[in-house]
Amino acid sequence: MKYRNALPQMAGKQMITDGGLETSLIFHDGIDLPLFAAFKALETDAGIAAMDAYMARFARIAVDAMRGFIMDTPTWRASARWAAELGMTQADLRAVHREVICSLTGLRDQYETAQCPFVINGVIGPQDDGYAPTRVMSAAQAETYHAAQVDWFDEFGADMVSAITMTYVDEAIGIASAAKTLGIPVSIAFTVETNGQLPSGETLAEAIHAVDEATDAYPAYFMINCAHPDHFAHVLEGDWTSRIMGLRANASRMSHAELDASDTLDDGDPDELGALYAGLLPQLPNLTVMGGCCGTDHRHVAAICAATTAA
């Protein structure tokens, strides 16, 4: 819990995240991830080696760029619904959470410097499909469902938790409420379609206002993830954008439906993506957390660092 009460990104420290872990493991390392569950890679020596090498690349980028590193756990799919489909028990899931926090603590011990803080971030994904959910929960249902993961991250010493690829407001409210109960910082990352709206049809402004109103503005900050900058740049206008402190864009301009249907990787142009991030800085004055999502890897994050440092 080294940074739980003083997240460096909240004090203006520029931080990176990793990129598209799942797409990197599948397309670059040839590792099978049933149900897109990255933590399943930890069941083989090859998967562990690939995951370790992947995270080490980003750690070196952070140190070289004099930025901090928000180290995400590979637990986007590590909740009860998905575990049941994978034949896992709650005890199995708890062990996964303990293992990944231990691993990231070791990475921090190896690479962190006084100028480059390494924050352990517990990742929580949606209960249903990350692009087009068919089951929508109430905020109370979402809080109950996601409480187990929040509890484990609190127990094993994560500095914060993040709800990643949220497609509608109530699930985000539920996760934020579960985090508030335990007093652990939380960030909320919404994804959007090509029109800049959530898959639910809500606007980013509406979603952020709704979560803040329901939780007394408990989230430390909000993020946008799993969409290309071209899909949301045009909606970033208004005071509400000050609540957005993180950005994890896709490499591809394809829609969610097109990405779902594709069996090849569209990794875009890392330098172009970096330039697009730099171009968004005037619209996102509090942006301190930058990384990637589907299709991105260390090349994209390095390019983002270079472009936004020069901007």
Legacy VTK file of the C-alpha trace (Angstrom):
# vtk DataFile Version 3.0
C-alpha trace
ASCII
DATASET POLYDATA
POINTS 311 float
0.000 0.000 0.000
2.970 2.261 -0.636
1.048 4.954 -2.513
-2.526 4.371 -1.389
-2.736 7.660 0.463
-0.635 9.678 -1.978
-1.013 8.601 -5.602
1.796 10.348 -7.514
-0.378 10.924 -10.587
-2.727 13.011 -8.440
0.171 15.311 -7.604
1.006 15.930 -11.261
3.571 13.191 -11.812
3.505 11.991 -15.406
2.870 8.236 -15.448
2.662 5.522 -18.077
0.611 2.357 -18.135
1.277 -0.708 -20.214
-0.403 -1.306 -23.579
-2.727 -3.997 -24.836
-1.636 -6.923 -22.664
-4.093 -9.415 -24.075
-3.495 -8.561 -27.734
0.266 -8.621 -27.156
0.196 -12.058 -25.530
-2.066 -13.495 -28.218
-0.604 -11.965 -31.377
3.040 -11.352 -30.442
3.725 -14.255 -28.102
1.302 -16.838 -29.486
-0.277 -17.535 -26.100
-3.853 -18.752 -25.972
-6.070 -16.724 -23.651
-9.479 -18.357 -23.223
-12.180 -15.701 -22.804
-9.449 -13.047 -23.186
-8.353 -13.864 -19.629
-4.731 -12.723 -19.383
-4.200 -14.289 -15.962
-4.538 -17.730 -17.554
-1.094 -17.134 -19.084
0.333 -17.544 -15.585
-0.467 -21.256 -15.674
2.503 -22.073 -17.938
6.207 -21.286 -17.795
6.031 -19.756 -21.275
3.160 -17.521 -20.233
4.921 -16.368 -17.076
8.081 -15.577 -19.051
6.096 -13.627 -21.652
4.232 -11.662 -18.992
7.430 -10.842 -17.104
9.208 -9.699 -20.275
6.189 -7.636 -21.294
6.026 -5.740 -17.991
9.789 -5.271 -17.824
9.741 -3.476 -21.190
7.318 -0.895 -19.842
9.251 -0.555 -16.599
12.351 0.364 -18.588
10.378 2.867 -20.704
9.138 4.560 -17.519
12.605 4.840 -16.006
14.187 6.010 -19.259
11.493 8.669 -19.687
11.648 9.678 -16.000
7.986 8.848 -15.590
6.156 6.738 -13.087
4.587 3.409 -14.011
1.061 2.334 -13.102
1.457 -1.439 -13.069
-1.824 -3.133 -13.926
-2.693 -6.584 -12.666
-3.738 -9.007 -15.459
-7.154 -9.443 -13.824
-9.581 -7.797 -16.251
-11.400 -11.135 -16.540
-10.709 -12.401 -13.005
-14.202 -12.110 -11.579
-16.835 -14.674 -10.656
-18.812 -14.855 -13.910
-15.738 -15.443 -16.057
-14.104 -17.734 -13.510
-17.143 -19.985 -13.561
-16.890 -20.276 -17.337
-13.204 -21.139 -16.941
-13.923 -23.804 -14.324
-12.327 -21.857 -11.471
-13.461 -21.391 -7.876
-13.405 -18.273 -5.726
-10.419 -19.756 -3.890
-8.618 -20.094 -7.224
-9.365 -16.459 -8.029
-8.164 -15.248 -4.639
-4.878 -17.074 -5.207
-4.502 -15.382 -8.604
-4.902 -11.971 -7.015
-2.331 -12.765 -4.343
0.126 -14.015 -6.955
-0.133 -11.029 -9.282
0.249 -8.480 -6.487
3.336 -10.345 -5.284
4.765 -10.338 -8.803
4.233 -6.597 -9.262
5.783 -5.887 -5.873
8.880 -7.685 -7.120
8.886 -5.640 -10.322
8.667 -2.460 -8.281
11.543 -3.536 -6.073
13.651 -4.171 -9.171
13.001 -1.022 -11.198
11.509 1.786 -9.122
13.555 4.907 -8.433
12.848 8.006 -6.378
11.984 9.891 -9.583
9.949 7.031 -11.083
7.266 5.754 -8.682
5.681 2.397 -9.491
2.014 2.146 -8.479
0.307 -1.260 -8.139
-3.120 -1.013 -9.742
-5.763 -3.711 -9.336
-7.694 -4.031 -12.591
-11.414 -4.823 -12.574
-13.200 -5.537 -15.831
-16.887 -5.637 -16.744
-19.115 -8.485 -15.644
-20.357 -8.905 -19.214
-18.953 -8.231 -22.679
-16.566 -5.290 -22.799
-18.064 -3.927 -25.998
-21.741 -4.930 -26.074
-23.105 -6.191 -22.745
-26.264 -8.251 -22.866
-26.815 -8.235 -19.104
-26.938 -4.841 -17.410
-26.688 -4.680 -13.622
-28.007 -2.078 -11.229
-25.434 -0.129 -9.242
-26.241 -2.199 -6.151
-25.861 -5.469 -8.049
-22.553 -4.292 -9.504
-21.254 -3.299 -6.082
-22.079 -6.747 -4.700
-20.612 -8.541 -7.706
-17.315 -6.647 -7.803
-16.773 -6.388 -4.034
-14.747 -9.627 -3.945
-12.051 -8.310 -6.269
-11.879 -4.984 -4.469
-11.548 -6.855 -1.174
-8.674 -8.971 -2.508
-6.813 -5.975 -3.862
-7.212 -4.271 -0.512
-6.102 -7.377 1.379
-3.005 -8.027 -0.719
-1.794 -4.438 -0.804
-2.665 -2.795 -4.120
-2.219 0.960 -4.092
-5.434 1.531 -6.050
-8.012 -0.182 -8.243
-9.308 0.678 -11.703
-12.530 -0.217 -13.463
-11.456 -0.698 -17.075
-13.641 -0.669 -20.208
-16.867 0.334 -18.523
-19.750 0.350 -20.997
-22.515 1.842 -18.849
-22.825 4.018 -15.765
-24.383 1.723 -13.160
-21.548 -0.806 -13.216
-19.030 1.993 -12.783
-21.006 3.358 -9.841
-21.070 -0.084 -8.235
-17.298 -0.512 -8.469
-16.648 3.012 -7.201
-18.986 2.352 -4.266
-17.206 -0.907 -3.404
-13.880 0.931 -3.419
-15.309 3.747 -1.307
-16.455 1.265 1.332
-12.853 0.095 1.789
-11.252 3.491 1.302
-9.085 2.383 -1.612
-8.557 4.888 -4.466
-10.312 4.053 -7.715
-10.171 5.285 -11.282
-12.999 4.688 -13.735
-12.246 4.119 -17.432
-15.124 4.340 -19.881
-14.965 3.069 -23.432
-16.790 4.715 -26.311
-18.016 3.863 -29.778
-16.908 5.707 -32.911
-19.447 8.460 -32.161
-17.831 9.248 -28.805
-20.695 7.797 -26.755
-20.646 4.809 -24.424
-22.080 1.577 -25.863
-25.098 2.326 -23.638
-25.684 5.567 -25.536
-24.656 7.804 -22.625
-22.209 10.601 -23.325
-18.906 10.778 -21.485
-20.050 13.961 -19.784
-23.275 12.297 -18.611
-21.411 9.216 -17.392
-18.816 11.130 -15.402
-21.419 13.435 -13.856
-23.600 10.449 -12.907
-20.766 8.544 -11.191
-19.637 11.648 -9.320
-23.184 12.447 -8.206
-23.841 8.891 -6.989
-20.552 8.548 -5.086
-19.906 12.093 -3.852
-17.144 12.330 -6.471
-15.252 9.426 -4.897
-13.226 8.311 -7.962
-9.739 9.787 -7.921
-10.102 10.382 -11.650
-11.627 9.107 -14.856
-10.072 7.637 -17.986
-10.986 6.759 -21.561
-9.843 3.395 -22.882
-10.304 0.929 -25.721
-11.142 3.495 -28.395
-9.058 5.401 -30.937
-8.545 9.146 -30.334
-10.485 9.878 -33.513
-13.529 8.347 -31.812
-13.638 10.759 -28.879
-11.501 13.842 -29.546
-14.522 15.716 -30.883
-16.505 15.374 -27.625
-13.818 16.619 -25.219
-15.305 19.995 -24.424
-16.555 21.346 -21.113
-15.531 21.608 -17.469
-16.102 17.869 -16.983
-12.943 17.101 -18.969
-10.919 18.209 -15.939
-11.929 14.902 -14.322
-10.192 12.919 -17.074
-6.628 12.218 -16.007
-5.931 9.034 -17.956
-5.981 7.871 -21.550
-5.439 4.366 -22.920
-6.378 4.416 -26.588
-6.522 1.631 -29.150
-3.999 1.479 -31.954
-6.743 0.798 -34.479
-9.435 3.090 -35.847
-11.752 0.106 -36.256
-15.050 0.048 -34.394
-15.644 -2.372 -31.542
-17.733 -4.571 -33.823
-14.972 -4.633 -36.432
-12.331 -5.460 -33.818
-14.471 -8.281 -32.466
-14.775 -9.764 -35.940
-11.086 -9.433 -36.846
-8.681 -12.363 -36.518
-5.621 -10.233 -37.290
-3.936 -7.512 -35.268
-4.233 -3.890 -36.368
-1.369 -2.210 -34.524
-1.701 1.109 -36.344
1.183 3.594 -36.397
2.905 4.177 -33.028
4.285 7.596 -34.006
0.915 8.760 -35.295
-0.752 7.629 -32.062
1.852 9.536 -30.055
1.148 12.678 -32.072
-2.583 12.277 -31.494
-2.017 12.086 -27.737
0.077 15.245 -27.869
-2.715 16.939 -29.783
-5.190 16.120 -27.020
-3.164 17.789 -24.250
-4.904 21.193 -24.613
-8.297 19.472 -24.276
-7.260 17.367 -21.277
-5.404 19.771 -18.958
-5.087 17.247 -16.120
-3.843 14.314 -18.201
-1.078 12.578 -16.249
-1.688 8.881 -17.036
-0.931 7.698 -20.567
-0.748 4.229 -22.040
-2.407 1.987 -24.577
-5.131 -0.566 -25.043
-5.923 -3.102 -27.787
-3.244 -3.412 -30.448
-0.685 -1.262 -28.629
2.621 -2.396 -27.145
5.876 -0.896 -25.890
6.470 0.884 -29.208
3.271 2.881 -28.891
3.838 3.844 -25.256
7.419 4.907 -26.000
6.118 7.056 -28.883
3.454 8.569 -26.632
6.124 9.481 -24.063
8.307 11.085 -26.714
5.492 13.051 -28.343
3.907 14.345 -25.143
7.271 15.286 -23.630
8.101 17.335 -26.713
4.657 18.971 -26.858
LINES 1 312
311 0 1 2 3 4 5 6 7 8 9 10 11 12 13 14 15 16 17 18 19 20 21 22 23 24 25 26 27 28 29 30 31 32 33 34 35 36 37 38 39 40 41 42 43 44 45 46 47 48 49 50 51 52 53 54 55 56 57 58 59 60 61 62 63 64 65 66 67 68 69 70 71 72 73 74 75 76 77 78 79 80 81 82 83 84 85 86 87 88 89 90 91 92 93 94 95 96 97 98 99 100 101 102 103 104 105 106 107 108 109 110 111 112 113 114 115 116 117 118 119 120 121 122 123 124 125 126 127 128 129 130 131 132 133 134 135 136 137 138 139 140 141 142 143 144 145 146 147 148 149 150 151 152 153 154 155 156 157 158 159 160 161 162 163 164 165 166 167 168 169 170 171 172 173 174 175 176 177 178 179 180 181 182 183 184 185 186 187 188 189 190 191 192 193 194 195 196 197 198 199 200 201 202 203 204 205 206 207 208 209 210 211 212 213 214 215 216 217 218 219 220 221 222 223 224 225 226 227 228 229 230 231 232 233 234 235 236 237 238 239 240 241 242 243 244 245 246 247 248 249 250 251 252 253 254 255 256 257 258 259 260 261 262 263 264 265 266 267 268 269 270 271 272 273 274 275 276 277 278 279 280 281 282 283 284 285 286 287 288 289 290 291 292 293 294 295 296 297 298 299 300 301 302 303 304 305 306 307 308 309 310
